[in-house]
Each structure stands twice: as structure tokens, then as C-alpha cells.
């Protein structure tokens, strides 16, 4: 019977580690995205009105 509980414990531990690694990956990916967004100048573009944006994207 101890083997069953030990197996369930290890399975539970593995499930927790998988969920924790998924959460960590998601947080790191979001931080990377937010850093790239900040460097892209998008907040600057968001503050433009329509005319300024037309001038900005004109070739």
C-alpha cells in the first residue's frame, strides 16, 4: 500500500512541477513581450493623432 501512496505522491509532485514550469514560462514570455513593446515605440505611436500617424507612416 505504501508503494501506491508513494506513486501518487510522485505523480502529484510531477504535476505541480509541470504547472509551475508552465506558469514560469508564461510569465517570462509576457515580460519579454512587454519589453519588446516598450522598445518598439508603440506607446509613442499610440499618443499620435490621425494626421501625425499619417506623416509617420508615409514613405
Secondary structure, DSSP 8 states (H G I E B T S, - for coil): -HHHHHHHHHHHHHHHHHHHHHHHHHHHHHHHHHHHHHHTTHHHHHT--HHHHHHHH--
